[in-house]
Amino acid sequence: MIIAIVILSLVCIGLLAYLLLMKNQIRGITKELKSNRQESYNKQIRVQLLDADLTELTKECNYNLDYQTDLKRRNQQQEATVKQGISDIAHDLRTPLTVVKGNLQMIEQVGELNERGHKYLEICEAKTEELKTMMDEFFELALLESDDSPVEVNAINLTNVLLEFILQQEILIREHQLEPEIFLPEKTVFVEGNGQLLERIFGNLLGNIFKYGKERFTVRLMEEGEACIVEFSNAIAGHPTIDVEHLFDRSYMADTSRSKTGTGLGLYIVKLLAQKQGADVSARMEADELVIRLQCKCINQDNRKEK
């Protein structure tokens, strides 16, 4: 009787030890699967416990890891192919478009057209410019959506970037018969961001004002706690109904009649450019004015390393 109890106790102890080893192996497999997903390394899962079912489970997990690695590699190759294809298409389309624009300018310089001919020529030039703008937006969007790589962010002198941008656009602003009002804080504002992306954001916001603004527009730079805010605001010509909650959606058009030209992608691109550098963009209506707000992370001037 005592011998039986001893044997049964040893069996129970063995089963308990086996169970603990099994649980420890399962925890190890779970940890390796998480690491593979989070850290993207390709370490194979191995087990020390001789158990047919556990070995089979580990084998299937490794098969899936190999498949995911191969799938990721093929996706990266496809992304690279898409990016190259977009670049090639952009070049192929822009080249004849540049030729067309050049020929239209040559025709205008000849000066042998009657009034009706000049009218048609102006229409062709305007439509060619519209086509160029649409192509640029489509290609920029395609590149942004296909590129998941992080962008370099530095300490940016936002005050200088904003002022230089406005000065560079002075001729275009005057051509559109707009009067800018610029409001800046007393001290220089530094943010964490990417200078090139910020300039592209400002360019799209100003382009939106060119399409829908009238008489004047306002650019305001300010600090709110740890956030730096840039606001572009303008009165809307024609008072169209604007759904600010969907203003940054792909292809949203406030002017549903399309009396204004464009793809509706400009503000959607603004949102993508902001997200790439950890910024945020929003919009609101104040009476008949549309206010678009870009919020970036401020940098303490005492601890900055400007680049």
N, C-alpha and C positions, 0 to 999 in steps of 0.2 A: 504494500500500500504506500509506504514512504517512498519507495523507488519510483512508483507511478507518479506520485505528486512531484518528485524532483524532476522527472522527465518532462512532465506537463509544464512545470515552471520554466525549464530550459527552453521548451518549444515556444512558450509565450514570450520569453525574453528575446528569442531569436526572431520571432515574428515582429515584435515591437521594434527591434533594431533594424530589421529589413524595412519596415514601414517608415521609420525615421530617415533611413538612407534614401528611400524612394522619394519622400517629400523634399529632402535636400536636393536631390537631382532635379526634381520638377522646378524648384525655386531657381536652380542654376540655369535651366533651359529658359525659364521666363525672363531672367535677367539678361541672358544673351540675346533673346529676341528683342527686348526693349532697346538694348545697346545697338543692335543692328539697325533698328528703325530710327533711333534718335541721333546716332553718331555716324551712320552710313558707312560702317566698316563691314568687311566680308568674312569675319571669323566664323568657321564652322563649329557647330555644336557637337560636343562629345560627352559621352556618359561613361562612368566607371562601374556602374552597377550592371551585372549580367542579368538582364531581364529582356526577354524576347519582345514583349509589347512596348517597353520603353525604348528599346533599340530601334524598333520599327517607327515609333513616333519621331525619334530624333532624325532618322533617315528622311522621313517625309518633310520635316522642318528644314533640313539642309537642302533638299530638292527645291523647296519654295524659295529659300534664300538665294540659291543659284539663279532661279527663274527671275526673281525680282532684280537681282544685279544685272542680268542680261537685259531685262526690260528697261531698266534705268539707262544702261549704256545706249540702247537703240533709241530711246527718247532723246537723249542728248545729241546723238548723231542727227536725228530728224530735226531738232531745234536748230542745229547748226546749218542744216540744209535749207530750212525755211528762211533763216536770216540771210543766207547768201542769195537765195532766190529772190527775196524782197529787194535786196540791194541791186541785183541784176535787172529786175523789172523796173525799178526806179530809174536806173541809168538808161535803159532802153526807151522808156517813155519820155523822160525829160529831154533827151537829145533831140528827137523830132519836134517836141514842143518848143524848145529853144530856137530851133530853125524857123518854125512858124512865126514866133514872136519877132525874130529878126527880120523876116521877109515882110511882115506887116509894117514894121518901122521903116523899111526901105521904101515900101509903097507910099507911105505917108510923106516921106522926104522928096519923092519924085514931084509931087505937087501938080499933077495933071488930072486929078480927079474933080468931078463936079460935086455940087453940094450933096447930092444923093449918094455918090460914091464915098465921100468922107463920112457920111452917116453910117453906112454899112461897115466901113473900116473901123470906126469907133466901137461898133457893136462887136466885131470880131476880136478887137484888142481886149475889150472888157471880158468877153467870154473866155478868151485864152488865159487871162489872168485868173479868172475864177477856177478854171480847170487846173491850173498850177497849184492854187491854194488847196483845192480839194485833194489833189494827188499828194501834196505834202502832208496833209492831215491823216490820210489813210495810211501812208507809209510810216509815219511817226507812230501811229496807234499800233500798227502791226509789229513794229520793232519793240515797243514798250510791253505789249502783251506777251511776246515770245521770249523776252529777256527777264529771267528771274534772278540774275546775279545782283548782289548788293552794290549800291553806289557808294563812292567815297564821300564822307561828310567831314567838314572841317569847321573851324571858327570863321564865320563869314561876317564881314562888316556890311550889315544889311542897309545901313544908311547910305553908304557909298554906292552899293550895287543898285539901289533903287533910284538914286539921283542920276547916276550915269545912264541908266536905262531911259529915263524920261528925257534927258538931254539928247541921247542918240535918236529918239523918236520925234524930235521937235518938228522936223519938216513934215512928216506924215500927219502929226497932230494938227498942224496949220492947214494942210491940204484938206483935212476933214472938217475944217472950220470949228474946231473945238478949243475951249479955253480950260487949261488944267489948273487945279487948285491943289497945292502940295502942303501938307501939314506934317511937320517932323518934331520929335521931342528935343529937348535942349541938349541931351547927351547922346553920343553915338551909340547905336544899338548893334550888338553882336549876337548872332544866332548860330546854332548847330545845323549846318545844311550843306548844300552843294550849289556853288555859284552859278554854274551853267544851267542847272535845272530851274533855279529861281528865275533867271532871265527868261527862260522859255515859258515859265508860268506867267510872268508879267507880260510877255509878248502875246500870249493867248487871251489874257484878260483885256489888254488894250485892243486887240483885234475884235473882241466881242463888243467893246464900246464903240469902235468904228462902225460896226454893223447896226447897232441898235440905239446908240446914245444920241443926244442932241445938245447943242450949244456948249455945254461944259461937262467936266467930270472931276471927281475928287480922288486924290490918293492920300491916305492917312496912315502914318506909321506910329505905333504906340506900344507901350509895355503894360501888361496886366499880370501882376505877380511874376511867375516864372515863365510866362508866355510872351512872345513878341507877335504883334498883330499888324498885318498890312491889309488895309481895306481899299478896294476900288469901288467907287459908287458913281452912278450916273442916272440922270433922268431918262426914262424910256420913251422914245418917240412912238406915238400912236397908242400908248397905254395898252399893250397886249396883256392878256392874262398869263401870268407866269406861275408855274407850280414849283416853288423853291425847293420842295422836298425831292423833286425829280430832276432838278436843273442839271445835275452832274451825271445823269444817266446817259448811257450810250445813245447817240442820235436823238436826244431830246431837242425838240424845236419849239421855242415859244411862239414863233410866227408860223402857225400851221398852214397858212396859205402859201408859204414859201416865197412871199414877195421879196424877202431878203435872201441872198444867196448863201450857200454854205452846206456843210454836211451835218452840222449839229454835234460834231465830235470835239470841238475846241475845249469846252468846259469839262468834258469827260477826260480828255488828255490832261487837263489841269489837275484833276483829282488823282490820276495815276502818277503824275510827276511829284505831287505833294506826298503821296503815300511812300514813294521810293526813298524819300529822305526823312521819313518819320514826322512829316508835317500833316496838317489837317486843313480842309477847306470847307466852307459852308456859305450859305446865302440867305438873305432876308429881304423883304420889301419894306420900305419906309415911305409911305405916301406913294408918289409916282417914281421913286428912286429904287433901283436895284443895287444892293450892297453885297459885294462878294468879299469874304473874309478869309485870309490865309493866316493860319496860326502855326508858329514855329517855336522851338525851344530856345529860350534866351540863354546866353552865356555870361557869367559874371566877368566883367571887364578886368577885374584884378587878377583873375586866374586864367585868362584866355591865352591861347597860343594861335594867333591869327596866321592863316595861310592864304 
